[in-house]
Amino acid sequence: MLPSAPQTPAWLTRDQLSDPPSASVCDWLFDDRSLTRRLTDLSADGFSVTPLREGWLALRDDECAALDVPSGSTGWVREVYLRGNGQPWVFARSVVARQALQGSGLDLQQLGSRSLGELLFSDRAFARGELQVCRYPGAWLPAEAAQGGLWARRSCFRREQLAVLVAEVFLPVFWPVASR
């Protein structure tokens, strides 16, 4: 028997959280500055990106809803680890609907080990939407990091018709470093 798909979490804004995490966790979840820059500072310039998977895939229903595209739409999916001093601190999943990406001038296939966040924050044409958080399903994480209930955040970056949804899941090894 195949395992059932994880239940889609409720992505909530700060005001919608009935049981918010600690102030130090909220500081990371709701900081609207570049996470890449903040991780670079925390790691004393020991930041790197490790691509895990990218390509044209069916988007999840929660992603389709956030991007205002029909359920079952195809999009470019990029999954990476954001590392500090070699340790995977954050799992990031970025998605863009196919119809919005084609002809947009944004070439995500050429990013390689460069940070998408740095690209989005350096292009002033992109406007960042409100941050939302959830407890991320472990089944949506890479096998070696699969653990349920980790704090995640996401936001949508928009430039004209183009919308890039970026979700970032903070892995357990990150929190002791962040609290130093």
C-alpha positions as MATLAB code, in Angstrom:
seq = 'MLPSAPQTPAWLTRDQLSDPPSASVCDWLFDDRSLTRRLTDLSADGFSVTPLREGWLALRDDECAALDVPSGSTGWVREVYLRGNGQPWVFARSVVARQALQGSGLDLQQLGSRSLGELLFSDRAFARGELQVCRYPGAWLPAEAAQGGLWARRSCFRREQLAVLVAEVFLPVFWPVASR';
ca = [
       0.000    0.000    0.000;
       1.317    3.445   -0.938;
       1.732    6.027    1.804;
      -0.904    8.718    1.717;
       0.041   12.229    0.692;
       0.697   14.565    3.609;
      -2.115   16.845    4.598;
      -1.558   20.338    3.295;
      -0.608   22.601    6.184;
      -2.366   25.849    6.914;
      -0.038   28.689    5.922;
      -0.706   31.520    8.364;
       0.335   35.140    8.702;
       1.759   36.389   12.002;
      -1.658   37.779   13.009;
      -3.351   34.423   12.349;
      -1.053   32.376   14.632;
      -2.942   31.223   17.710;
       0.158   29.680   19.322;
       3.209   31.571   18.031;
       6.723   30.205   18.517;
       9.308   31.908   20.737;
      10.413   35.454   19.991;
      13.774   34.222   18.686;
      12.083   31.818   16.244;
       9.639   34.543   15.162;
      12.619   36.811   14.533;
      13.766   34.418   11.797;
      10.328   33.457   10.488;
       9.027   36.988   10.031;
      12.175   38.902    9.080;
      11.444   40.355    5.652;
      15.085   41.009    4.784;
      17.088   38.610    2.615;
      17.545   35.255    4.342;
      20.635   34.681    2.174;
      22.283   37.806    3.583;
      21.301   36.961    7.121;
      22.655   33.397    6.828;
      25.843   34.744    5.246;
      26.338   37.023    8.252;
      25.533   34.262   10.754;
      28.009   31.879    9.098;
      30.771   34.523    8.861;
      30.669   34.229    5.060;
      30.488   30.419    5.204;
      27.185   30.422    3.271;
      26.595   28.157    0.270;
      23.737   26.735   -1.783;
      23.497   23.042   -2.677;
      20.967   22.300   -5.436;
      18.996   19.106   -4.790;
      16.393   18.994   -7.543;
      15.031   21.286  -10.214;
      12.846   20.926  -13.245;
       9.323   21.095  -14.615;
       6.980   19.376  -12.159;
       3.346   19.428  -11.114;
       2.869   22.059   -8.431;
       1.207   21.205   -5.125;
      -2.298   22.543   -4.539;
      -1.141   25.018   -1.877;
       1.449   26.368   -4.329;
      -1.123   26.715   -7.119;
      -3.419   28.632   -4.775;
      -0.611   30.987   -3.692;
       0.382   31.616   -7.318;
      -3.235   32.081   -8.480;
      -2.981   29.309  -11.072;
      -5.298   26.326  -11.658;
      -4.814   23.254   -9.506;
      -2.548   20.738  -11.234;
      -0.525   23.404  -13.039;
       3.055   22.673  -14.032;
       5.888   24.881  -12.912;
       9.627   25.180  -12.451;
      10.527   23.705   -9.067;
      13.915   24.293   -7.453;
      14.854   22.613   -4.187;
      18.116   23.457   -2.424;
      19.860   23.393    0.910;
      21.039   26.718    2.245;
      24.195   25.834    4.161;
      26.146   27.542    6.863;
      29.733   26.361    7.213;
      28.870   23.169    5.350;
      25.815   22.253    7.441;
      22.350   22.270    5.846;
      20.533   24.939    7.863;
      17.512   25.548    5.638;
      15.683   23.537    2.985;
      14.258   25.891    0.355;
      11.680   25.140   -2.338;
      10.961   27.776   -4.966;
       8.242   27.416   -7.590;
       7.069   29.406  -10.594;
       4.106   28.552  -12.807;
       5.164   27.578  -16.343;
       2.942   30.107  -18.122;
       4.268   32.964  -15.957;
       7.931   31.981  -16.293;
       8.008   31.545  -20.065;
       8.804   34.859  -21.680;
       9.511   36.552  -18.328;
      13.252   36.933  -18.899;
      13.989   35.068  -15.654;
      16.184   32.029  -16.341;
      16.058   29.867  -13.239;
      17.765   26.978  -15.021;
      21.062   28.889  -14.974;
      21.185   29.563  -11.211;
      23.194   26.484  -10.275;
      24.630   27.024   -6.786;
      23.759   30.725   -6.719;
      21.072   31.978   -4.348;
      17.656   32.715   -5.826;
      16.991   35.014   -2.864;
      19.961   37.168   -3.771;
      18.602   37.472   -7.324;
      15.111   38.407   -6.116;
      16.352   40.978   -3.595;
      18.747   42.578   -6.091;
      15.969   43.177   -8.676;
      13.931   46.120   -7.372;
      11.104   45.247   -9.771;
      10.150   42.337   -7.490;
       7.772   43.105   -4.629;
       7.644   40.661   -1.743;
       4.260   39.563   -0.444;
       3.367   38.877    3.173;
       5.256   36.150    5.008;
       3.268   33.069    5.994;
       4.389   30.240    8.271;
       3.431   26.657    9.005;
       4.667   23.423   10.505;
       6.030   21.777    7.366;
       5.120   18.149    6.533;
       8.127   15.847    6.902;
       7.078   13.964    3.757;
       7.753   17.114    1.724;
      11.397   17.234    2.838;
      14.348   15.310    1.362;
      14.604   11.828    2.900;
      17.697   12.668    4.946;
      15.937   15.668    6.496;
      12.428   14.203    6.769;
      11.045   15.299   10.100;
       7.561   16.576   10.653;
       6.594   19.798   12.329;
       9.587   21.963   11.432;
       8.921   25.684   11.183;
       8.726   26.970    7.629;
       7.956   30.285    6.044;
       7.008   31.341    2.555;
       6.336   34.449    0.563;
       5.552   35.314   -3.015;
       7.763   37.679   -4.991;
       5.894   39.401   -7.844;
       7.070   41.336  -10.893;
       4.272   42.186  -13.314;
       2.726   38.812  -14.324;
       5.570   36.771  -12.810;
       5.155   35.268   -9.322;
       7.926   33.301   -7.575;
       6.853   31.431   -4.432;
       9.747   30.772   -2.053;
       9.351   28.437    0.940;
      12.125   28.023    3.516;
      12.167   25.277    6.152;
      14.464   25.781    9.132;
      16.206   22.494    9.948;
      16.900   21.434   13.569;
      20.687   21.941   13.309;
      20.070   25.622   12.537;
      18.417   26.715   15.807;
      21.362   26.161   18.189;
      23.573   28.221   15.861;
      20.951   30.972   15.517;
      20.625   31.309   19.286;
      24.339   31.965   19.928;
];
